[in-house]
């Protein structure tokens, strides 16, 4: 009799030991059922990121999904982070979407090569090579008009001042500076070279224009430093057999000049204070937060899809670097760096540490880091917003 009781006791203990495993399997099955129900109920709005956000595994250090915006798909769309929302400039006009996802302003116009820039509460949309331009203040359209000459490039700052570089008969190009009331403050005529790039200081006191000219058998590129109080340049920077790709004011005086083979840093007098060579690699993307962090992405046909990503200080010194596969776009702000790859978004600090990563929707094209601690992942017709802080 005691043997029978002993066997029954063993069976009871064995059954009790099996209960946690059975309970765990029940939890897993319930979770799978919940995910399947989520997929069925949200099929139309489903994205990889949304599904992964409800899974308790698979992410190195996840970020929080916040919201998404929808807009009309167009292969020429240009985007700008604006007033907590998004500005989309397409071939057919401008659409301003507020932070709640509602369209608050729109205008119809033709833009063959759309470009849009925003700073603070101001936005300037323009057609590269065309004449149409739109100016916004506090999310509302202040004017939509045709400029008097074909536009080469434009800049705008948080004061609402804007710079227009355009073609004009009698000169290679002109650079005209306007204040927030749209009054022309100064206009500079370029007598020798074609202008291609420009920059405007945050305080509107200075601006730069850059272009190319033939110098004997060589191509000379030159950046002209201007003050709004004088029609004569106060400084310049020159280089040969190399195109200048962009100019950025790091503050009210210091400037970053992006070239084909290197990035150069100049002080307010146009003197070079630092340079970082690209070492025979090709510049594929770049970003700057306008202060202490500059990022360049370099690639080499021989290395396949692997890119060398560098974070630089304002003298061109390397803060950190990483080799990353499949880089499609980069963006930085306030010391944080976002990198969009083929199937993942990565977020780093300026030392390229404290990595956060999450999977992205198929067809993602752009990444925009924002001052409020969120980022946007842009596809052809939507923007998904995530909080990374």
N, C-alpha and C positions, 0 to 999 in steps of 0.2 A: 504493500500500500504506500509506504514511504517512497519507493522508487517511482511509482506513478505520480505522486505529488511533486517529486523532484523534477520529472520530465515536464510536467505542466508548468512548473515555475520557470524552467528554462525557456519554454515556448513563449510565456508571457514577457520575459525579459527580452527575448529576441524581437518580439513584436513591438515592444516599446522602443528598442533601438532603431527600428525601421521607420518609426513615425516621423522624425525630423526630415529624413530623406523624402518621404512621401509628401510631407508638407511643402518642402522646397520645390518638388516637381509640380505641385499644385500651383504655387506662386508663379513659377516660370510659365506654365500653361495659361494662367490668367493674364500674365503680362503680354504673352504672344497674342492672345485673343483681343486684348485691349488695343494693341498696335494694329492688328488687322482691321478692327472696327474704326480706328482713326484713319487708316488708309482709305477705307471705303467711303467714310463720311466726308473726307477732305480731298478726294481724288483730284478735283479740278484745280485746287490751289496748292497741290503737293509739290514740295521741293526736297532734294536730298537733305538740305540743312534742317528743314523742319522735322523730318523723320528722325534724323540723328539726334536732334535736340531732346527727344523724349527717351532715348536709350541711355542706360546708366554705364555705358562702356564705349570704347572705340575712339575717344578723344584724348589728346595729350593734356590739354588744359582748355576747357571749353569756354566759349563766350555765350552771352545770352541773346537769343533772338528777340528783337523788339517790334519790328513792323516791316511793311513793304509798300512800295509805290508802284503803280502801273502807268505806263505811257505808251504812245504809239511807236511801234518799231520802225526804224529807218537806219539804213547802213551809214548815213552821214551824221547821225546824231552827235551833238557835243553836249557835255554836262558840266555843271558847276554846283558845288555845295552852297546853298543860299538861304539865309534867314531860317536855319533849322530844317529846311526842306531841300528841294532839288529844282534846279532850272534845267530844262531840256530844250536845246535849240536844234531844230531839224531843218530839212530843206524847205519846209512849208511855213516855218514860223517858230515863235517862242512860246513855251508853256512853263509857268511858274507853279510849282506844287508846294503847298505849305507842309509843316511838320506833321499835320494830321492826315496827309495824303490827298487833300482836296486841291483842285486847280483853282488858284486865286487870281491869276492874270494870264492872258493869252493874246497874241497878235499874229495875224497872218501876213507873211511876206516871203519872198523868194530868197533863199540862201544856198548858193551852189557849194560853198566851202564854209560851213558854219563854224564859228568860234565864239565861246562865251567865257567871260571872266567875272568874278565876284569878289568883293572886299567889304566887310562889314554889312551895312544895309544897302549897298549899291551894287549894281550889276550892269555890265555892258556886253551886248550881243552884237556881232557884226559878221559881215560876209567877206572873207578873204578874197581879194581880187574883184569884189563887187562894191556896191555903194550902200546897201541897206544896213542900218544899225538901229538898235533898240537900247534905251537907257531906263533903268529901273531904280526906284528909291523906296525902301521899306516894303518891298514886295509888290509895289504898284508900278505900272508903266508910266514913266514921265514923258518920254517922247519916243516915237517910231518914225524915222525919216530916212531919206536918201542923202548920203553925204555928197559933197560937191565933186569929189574925185574918187577914183578906185582906191579902196583901202588895202594897205599892205599888212598892218598889224595895229593893235590897240592895247592900252593898259588902263587900269582903273585902280584907285586906292580907297581906303576906308573914309576919306574925307569927301568922296564923290568927285574928285578931280579926275580927268581922264586925258590920255594922250592918244592922238591919232596920227599914225604914219601913213602917208598916202602918196600916190603918184601925182605929179603936177607938171604941166608943160613949163618949160623954162628952167627946170632943174631935174636932177635925177629923182628926187623925192623930197617931201617936206615932213616936218614933225610939228604938229600944232598942239599946244597944251590949253585945256579948257578947265574952268572952275566948276563948282557944283551948280552954278546958275546957267551953265552952258555958254558963258562968255569966253571968247578967246583971250588968253593971257599973253602968250608969246608964240611966234611961228618961226621955225628955223628952216632955211633952205639948204639942201645938200648940193653943193656945186660940182662935186667930184665923184661921188660914189653912190652906188645903189644901196638903199637902206633895206634891211631885211628883218631886224630884231630891235627891240626897245625895252626900256624899263622906266618906272616912275617911283620916286621915293615916297615913303609913307607920309611925310610931311609936305609933299608937293613942291618942295624947294628945288629939287634937282631932277633931272631925267637923263637917260642915256639912249643913244641910238647906235646901231652897228650895221656895217655893210661891207661891200667888197668893191675893189677897183683894180684895174690892171696897172702894174708897176713894172715896166720893161717886160721881161719874159716871165715874170712871176705874178701870182695873184696876191694882192695885199688885202687883208681884212683889218678893219679898224673900228674901235669903239670911241665915240665922241661923248665927253662928259659936259653937260650943260646945266646952268642955273637959270631959273625962270626970270631972274632980274637982268639977264644979259643975252644978247643975240650972238655973242662970241663964245666958243668953247673954252672952258677953263682947264681941261686936261684931255688926254687921249691915250689909248692903248693900241698897239699894232702887232700883227703877226703875219707871216707869209706862208703861202701855199697851204692854208688851212682855213676852213670856214668857221665863222662864229655862229653857234646854234641858238644861243639864248643868253640873256642878261638878267640878273636878279639882284635887287637891292636887299642886303641882309639887315640893314637899318637905314637911317637917314643919310648915310654917307658911303659905307662900305659896300662893295659890289662883287658878285660872283659872275665870272664870264665863262660860259660853257663852250668849249671848242670841240673839234672832231677828235683830237688826240689827247686832250687834257682839260682840266678845269683850273682856272686861274682866279685868284682872289686879290682884289685891289682895294686900297684905302680911298679916302675921300678926295685925294689929290691925283688919283689915277696911277699911283705907284703899286707895283706888284709886291704883295706881302707873302704870297704862298702859291704853290701849284702842285697838282697831283696828276702825274702822267697815267694814261690808260695802258701803257706798255703793250702796244700793238693789238690790243683788244678793241672791239667795236662797241661804242656806246649804244645800248638798246633802250634804256629808259633812265629817267632821273627824277628827283623830287627834292624840294627844300621846304623847310618850315619857316623860312624867312628870318631865322635867328641863328641858333647854334648848331642845327643839324642839317647836313646835306647828304643825300644818298645818290649813288650812281650804280647802275646795273650794267655790267660789261659782259660781252659774249664773244665767242670765238667759234668759227665754223668747224674748226678741228676738234672742238670739245663737245660737239653735239648740242644737246639741249641744256647743258649745265652752264649756269651764269655765275660770275663773280660779283657779289653785292658788297659794296663798301659804304660805311658811314664815315663822314668826314667832318672835322671841325671847321671853323671859319678861316683857318689859315691853310687848309688843304691837307692837314695831317689825318692819318687814318685812325679812327676810333676803334673800329672793328671791321671784320670781313667774314663772309661765309660763302661757300660754294653751294648753290641751290639749283635743283633740277626743275626745268619747266616753268621758269619765271615768265609771266605774261604782262604784269604791271606792278608798279610800286607807288606808294604814297606815304608821306610823313607829315606829322604835325606835333608840336609840343613835346618833342623828344621821343615820340613813338613812331614806329615804322610798320607799315602794312605791306605785305607781299602777296600777290595773287599768283598762284601756280595753276597748272592744268586742272587739278582736282581739289586743291586745298588753299585756304587763306591762312597766312602766318602773321603773327603780331609779335614784334620785338621792342625792347628799349634801344637806346642809341648804342649800347654795348653789344647789341644782338644777343641778349640774354633774356631770361624770363619769358620763354617762348609760349605762346598760345596758338593753337591750331584748330581748325574745324573744316569739315568737308563743305564744298560749295556746289551749287546747282550746275548742271551741264550748260555750256554756252556762256558762262560768266566771262566778261571782257575787261572790266575796269574795277579798281578799288579806290575809294576816296576816304581818307582818314578825316575825322571831324573834331573840332575843338571841344565838343561836349562829351568826349569819351566814347563816341560811337563811330562806326565805320559803315560804309555802303558798298555792297557788291552789286555791280551793274551787269545785267544781261541785255539782250536786244530790246526788251519791252518792260523791264521791271528793275527795281532797286530794292534789295533786301538789306535791312538795317540791323546791326548787332552792337551790343554794348560790350566793350572789352576792358572797362575799368570798373 
